[in-house]
Amino acid sequence: MEEIDTVLIKMFDGMVRELKEVRYVPQLKRNFISVGVLKALGLEVFIKDGALKMTRGSMVILKASDAITYTT
């Protein structure tokens, strides 16, 4: 079963960010973030050496390292 909801993500610096209209599948053991959806929301997404960075203009929205799993 899939639900659509808002999730809160605690950042490395203690800030809490909201991701809206997230599809939640309780049976999954990992979290997935769709790069295509983020780009459609106007974010730029950079992935390099296992690190993820999302920006909107010059503002860094989210940074994550050692948390990236590539799927095709």
PyMOL commands that set and color helices and strands:
alter all, ss='L'
color gray80, all
select helices_A, chain A and resi 35-40
alter helices_A, ss='H'
color red, helices_A
select strands_A, chain A and resi 3-10+16-24+44-48+51-56+59-65
alter strands_A, ss='S'
color yellow, strands_A
deselect
rebuild
show_as cartoon
